[in-house]
């Protein structure tokens, strides 16, 4: 079979992934990654010699119309449930189009995907794979009216044990606790987990870090164009209720999500563009 014109032989190849879905495999000098056209969904990122950075459920579905449970779901144009519509919007269950691929001077590989069939706005996803994983979700208002939306890169991180990790960078930041349905403020100490957690931190552009003594690493989540950080772990009861998630998989994952949700939603004037950018990196403790 002749190579796809956008392939970069030996480094960026188009293949068939789980569920027969089209998948792009990227092998850089520093790392390997995978992204499905389905949802422009980064399903894997791993630096050579390190454990995977992202979590992927062994029970995830890989099927048209179904979200992938793990990696980086692209949430657009709304976050959370919406009566009569799929939770977290339709971008994550749409097949995106691969537009360009490139090898950058720093030996990282970059690819651009577009969300097809959009009316009144254009959406592209730019993924750069090197020593770090960077992702940019760009939205342009091509209509004559203001366009309001929510967005989020709903990243699932792989950890050794949820009970042993801590998250720094959100001290004194206000958040909506979506389980207790109260608005409160984070304390001074790093965040630790003793049960289900579902918090939307607002008005924060802060860089956060996941400190994982079990894997002996620290993951840094740097962001721009984002005022919300969501921290989520389903814990035991919710894990059991999720058919595409193992009952004990909550132990090995945490979501630290970067976006603009609820009161931080984005309103673009005609012709304006907003870019949500996240750079994921890791280092040994
Ligand atoms: O980001 C946290 C959250 O909104 C949780 O409330 C939980 O629903 C999670 O997203 C996963 O949502 P999903 O629709 O992918 O099952």
Boltz pocket constraint, residues with backbone or C-beta under 6 A from the ligand:
constraints:
  - pocket:
      binder: B
      contacts: [[A, 67], [A, 80], [A, 87], [A, 88], [A, 154], [A, 198], [A, 230], [A, 232], [A, 255], [A, 257]]
      max_distance: 6.0
